[in-house]
Amino acid sequence: MRVKRNAPDFVLFLTVLSLLSIGVVMVFSASEYSTLIRYNDSFYFFKRQVSWALLGLGAMFITMNYNYWRLKQYALPFLIVAFIALVMVLIPGIGQEVNGARRWIGIGPIPFAPAELVKLSVIIFTAYGLSRQKDRVKYFSRGVLPYLLILMLTSALIICQPDLGTAVSLAGIILVMIFAAGARLAHLGSICLAGLIAVGLAIYLEPYRMRRFLAFLDPWADPQDTGFHIIQGLYAIGSGGLFGLGLGQSKQKFLYLPENHTDFIFAITAEELGFIGASLVIMLFILFVWRGLKIAVTSQDPFASLLATGITAWVGVQAIINIGVVTGSLPVTGIPLPFLSYGGTSLLITMAGVGILFNISKFCKTR
């Protein structure tokens, strides 16, 4: 029996606001010079990020107060809409091509990334399906395979954009949910092995991915091209030292480090705020995961428990991949750091998902 709580998880709420605030400040600090050169406005990305942060907070408060139980009736429609959007983004004239990738649909002057909506839609659908057929998860064909097929279909469309990193992160999220639902470890091990083989083939068969992987193994073999991102990111992290160069004092943001306000914003954070500031960001993500999993464990509703697990894994997996890429621990791939990286669709959908997590926390029997 669910017990109504007066307020959502307060620790998680402060954690999200802290990460969001750090993100807004660091987007401005990282982008001020490049936007001055490109747009003659140092506040160009800052103003947009603030606008998206406010919209995200609005979305969070809406989903926080919309009974998560009603999401069950929209699980399939959401998935269908997200799937159609993934197809549309690949159609010339509808999908916007940037740097050889089709990942956005233009809605007026605002680009929308369907892959972000897919993450939340697949999480809701998987949580609903697994909670209805909890006993079947022990059986591969009846309990696991249907969700793997959905994952494979959506991942294939995402890879066609091309965006292997997002497909890998989505797979990680769904595997965490299937594990939490009680799937057999033998099944999960086989899935992980097959997934590693598939990722390996995707890298091997695509020349630019292969070059990135080789650069990950030895970035100094091609420091001016494929290894450039990794090297400049490590320069930024290393030069920050213990206390950092100071807020706004980054050297790498002066057109040295590409994507410094998006995928590599953690490197600028480490450069300006040092080991202490970077560690604080990591600790906040760890705190988010801890509170999210606590909500999942203490929830009395199987659907809510799996939904909370999926949303928590969503933020946690992306943070691990992003920080792993920036620190040279993983091959370079375009995964934003939740709450910190510049990006409207990513921030808006993530905040909406977090609102659902807050909603679930209201109904937990214990805190």
N, C-alpha and C positions, 0 to 999 in steps of 0.2 A: 504493500500500500504506500502510495506516494505521500510525502509530508510536505506541505507548502512552507516555503521559507520566505522571510520578509525581504531578503536582499540576496543578490548573487554573491559568489565567492569574492570577498573583498581583496584578498591577497592577489588573486589572479587579475582582478580589475586594476589594481595599482601596477602590477607587472606590465600589463598591456599598455596602460597610459605612459609608463616610463619608457618602454620600447618605442612607442609612437612618437613621443616627445624627442627622444634622442634621434630618431629617424628624420624628423622635420629639420632639426638643427643641422644634422650632418649632411642632408641633401643640399641645404643652402651653402654650407661651408665647402663642400666638395665641388659644387657646380658654379659658384659665383664667377670665377674667372672665365671658364669656357662659355658660359651664357653671355658674359659681357662681350666676348669676341664674336660669338655667333649671332646674338640677338640684340646687342647693345643694351642689355638689361641684366644686371647681376642677380636680380630677384626673379628671373623668368621661371625657372624650375621650382624655386621656393614657393612662389605664389600658387602655382599649380598643385604642388604637393600639399600645401595647407588646405586648398580647396578640396582635394581628394580625401585628406584626413578628416575634414569636417563632414563630408558626405559619408565616409566610412563610419564615423561615430554615429551619424544618424541611422545608417543601416544596422549598426550594432544594437542601438537602443530599440529599433523596430523588432529585430529577431530576438532580442532579449525578452521582449514582452509579448511575443507571439508564441502561443503554446506549441512547443516542439512536437507534441503528439500529432498535431494536424499535418505535419510535414509528410506523414506516411501516405496520405492521399495524393500528394504531389510528387512522390518519388519517381514514378514512371514518366509522367509528363515532363518533369525537369530533365530527366535523362534523355528523352527524345529531343527536346529543344536544344540541349547541349550538343547532341550528336549532329543535328541538322546544322547548327552553327559551325561545327568542325568541318562539315562538308562544304559549307558556303565559303569558308575562309580560303579554300583551295581553288575557288572559281575565279578566273581572271575578270577584273572589273568590279568584283565584290570584295574579295580579299585584298588587302593592301600589302604590297611587296616592299620590304625594307631590308637592304643589304642582302638580297637574294633569298630572304625568308618571307613566307606568307603566314603571319601569325595574328593579324588584326583585321577586323571589319570596321570600316568607317561608319560611325553613326553621327552624321553631321560632321562637325569639326573634331569629334572625340573618337579616338581609336579604341576598339573593344577587343580584348583577347579572349576568344571562346575557350581556350584551354583552361583558364582560371575558373570559369563556370563549370567546366567538365569535372574538375576536381571535387567541388562541393556536391555536384549532382550525383557522381558515382559514389561518393561517401554516403550520402543519404540513401541511395538505392541499395547499396550493399548492406548497410546497417539494418534497413527494413527487411530485406530478404533473409539475411542470416538470423535475425531475431525471430522470424516466423518459422524457420525450419532449423532450429538450433540443433536438434538431434542428427540431422542429415549431414552436418559439417564433418562428421567422422568418415563419411563415404565420399570418395573423390568425385565420382561421376554425378551424383545427385546433389551433393552439398557444396563442392568447391568449384567444379568445372564451369557451371553457369556464370559465375562471377569472373572467372579467368577469361572466358570468351568475351565478356563485355570489356574487360581490361585490355585484351589483345586487340579488339576492334578499335577502341578509342585510342590506344597507344599507337596503332598503325597509322591512323589519321594524323595524330600529333607528329609522328616521325616524318610524315610526308611534308610537313610545313617548311623546313625540317626542324625538329626540336626534340632530340634524343633525351636531353636532360629532364625535361618535363615528363616525358613518358616513363623514365626511370623513377622519378620521384613519385609519380602516381602509382606505379607498381609497388614501390616500397610501402606506401600508405595502405593499399588494399591488402598486402601480405600481412601487415601488422594487425589489421582488422580480422582477417581470417584466422590468424594465430590466436587473437583474443577470444574469438568465437569458439575455440576448442578444437581446431583442426589437428590432425595427426602430424607429428613432427616429420615422419617419413614422407608424407605428402608435401609438406612445406620445403623439406630439403630438396626433393626432386624438382619442385617448381623453381626454387632458387638456382639450382644447377642449370635448368633449361633456360632461365632468364639470363644467367651469365653468358651462356653460349650465344643466345640471341643478341645480346648487347655486343659481345665480341665480334659477331658477324656484321652487325650494323656499323661498327667502327672499321672493320677490315675492308668492307665493300665500298665505303665512302672515303675517297682520298683525303678530303679536308679533315674528317674525323681521325683518320689514321695519322695525319701530320700532327694533330693536336695531342694524340696519345703519345707519340714519339717525343713531342716537346715536353710532355709531362714527365717522361722518363729522364730526359736530359734537355732542359730548356736552354742551356748554354750552347747546344749544337746549332741552334738557329736563333740567336738573341735578338735579331732585328725583325723577325717575322713571327713564326709560330710560338717561340718562347718568350716573346716580348711581354705579354700580359703577366705571365707568371713571375718573370724577373722584376718587372716594375712593381708588382704587388708585394714581393718580398722586400724590395728596397724600401717601400713605404712602411711596412711592418717593422723592419729592422731599425730604420732611422728613428722610430718613435721611442725606442728605449723603454724605460720604466714609467716615466711620467708623461711622455709625449712632447711634441714640439709646441703644443698649445693650440687651443681652438682657433681655427682659421689660418694656421701657420703651415699647412701642408705644402711641401715642395712638389710632390708628384701630381697634384691637381693642375699644375701649370702645363697641361697638354702632354704630360709624360705617360700617365696611367690611363688607358682607354676605359670607358664605361665606369668612371670613378664615382658617379652618383647613382649607379644602378647595381650591376653585378659585383663590382669591386669596392663598394662603399665601406665594407669592413676594413679594407686595407687603409683607407683614409682615416677611419675611426682610430685604428691602431697607431697610425702615424701622428695624429694630433693629440690623442688622449693617452697614448702609450699602452704598456702592458696592463696597467691598472684599469684603464677605460675599456680596453678590449675584453679583459677578464670580466668586468662588470656586465658587459653585453652578453657574454656567454653564460654567466650566472643567471641573468634574467631569463634567458631561453630555457635553462635547466629548471628554473623555478616555474616557468610556464608549463613545461612538460610534467613536472611533479604534481602541480595543482590539477592539471587536466586529467592525468591518470587517476588521481585521487577521486575526482568527480566521477570518472568512469567506474571505478571500483565500488564506490559507495552508493551508486545509483541502484535502485531496486527494479528498474525497468530495463529489460534486455536491449530494447531498441535504443534507449537513451545511453546505455552503457557503451554500446558499439559505436553510436554516433559520436559520443565524447572521445572515444578512443581514436576514431578516424580524424576528427578535427585536431586533436592533440598531435597525432602522428604527422598530419599535414604540415603544421608549423615546425615540428621537430625535425622531420626528414629534410625539409627545405633548408633549414638553418644548418644542419650537418653538411649537406652537399655544398652550399654556398661557402661556408667557412673553410671546408675542406679544399675547395677550388682555390680560394684566395691564399691559403697558406701553402699551396703546392702539394697538398696531400691527395688530391683527386685531379683528374684531367679537367681542363677548362670546359665549362658548359654554361649556358646562359640561364642560371637559376637565380631569381632575386632573393635577397635576404628579407624574410617577413618583417613588416613594420618599418624597416629601415630603408630599403632600396626605393628609389623613385619609380613610380609606376601606378597609374590610376586604377586600372582594372584589378590588378593584383591586390592592392591595398583595400579597395572597396569590397571585393568578394571575401578576402581574408577576414576583414572586420565583421562582415555579415556572419561568417562561420563562427567567429569568436562569440558573437552575440548569442548564437544557438547554444554554445558551451555554457555561457552565463545562465541562459534559460534553464538548462538541465541542472545546473548547480542549485537552483532554487528548490528542486524537488528531491535532493539527496537526503537520505535519512540521517546521515551524520556528516560532520565536516572534519 
